[in-house]
Each structure stands twice: as structure tokens, then as C-alpha cells.
């Protein structure tokens, strides 16, 4: 009898330790902002909104477009933020203050698995003042499997970006008008 009590006690202890470890957060590396002469535009890492189930087609605003390519060649744009993150079922929040349009969000993913059900990314952009979703785009699952995408928002403002994903490495570059 005493050994079964020890076994139960050990099992309870292990379950408690596993439950506590499941909620542990992994510190994220800070992105780097470059000094490019952009006046007033800035990006800070903030708490992420929980990932939602937004119908991306119904929220896309007329001043937003999605495509591919690199905005780096455009002399009217300045890099205001660059960061790389290993995504493993977690969320990252960013607040971008954009003084001059356009606001260009460029991201690239490198999946750690070829299974499209496991490696995924969701980027939700919201108006920081109202919380209204401006656009939601991503990689795999309900989105395309393009590894590089660009979101262009043709309206200055303060935006909250939430990145939620798993089993991939994410590189983010944010640009604003000079």
C-alpha cells in the first residue's frame, strides 16, 4: 500500500510540474531599429492580442494591399524595424507608430517542417486606438504557402501587429515613408 501512495504522489507532483512548465514564456529577442532619418515613426514590442478567427477577406480595408517583392529598393521608404524570431506556438506583439505613409510590413518565414498543418503564421494588424482589425494575412493553413509576403497600408497611424505561429523562423522588416 505505501508504494502505491508514493506512486500517486509522484504522479501528482509530475503533473503539477508539467502544468507549470506549459505556461512558461520564452524570452524573445528584441528587434533592432535602424536610424534612417524617419521622423516620428517607431516600433516597440508590446503584449500580443490573442490569435483570433477573423475572416481576412471581410476585414481588408481599401487602403491595404498584399503582394510579394522587396520595398528596400524604394528610396521613399525607410527601414524602421527589423527582427528575427523563432516561432513555436507563441505570439509576439508590436506597436508601430507611422507618421508618413506607406507603412510596409515585409516578412519571410523558414519552416522547420514541410507539413503545412504544423508550420504556420498569422499576422493580424489592428488599429491600435480602436482595436479594429485592418488586415489578417499569413503562411500555410488558410493562407498561401508563399514564404515571403508584403502588406502595404496606405494610411498613417498607430498599428498593433500580432504575430502568432509555430514551427518556423520569422524575419520581420517594417518600413515607413520618409
Buried (B, 14 or more C-beta within 10 A) or exposed (E): EEEEEEEEEEEEEEEEEEEEEEEEEEEBEEBEBEEEEBEEBBBEBBEBBEBEEBEBEEBBBEBBBBEEEEBEEBEEBBBBBBBBBBBEEBBBBBBBBBBBBBBBBBBBBEBBEEEEEBBBBBBBBBBBEEEEBBBBBBBBBEBEEBBEBBBBBBBBBBBBBBBBBBBBBBBBBBBBBB
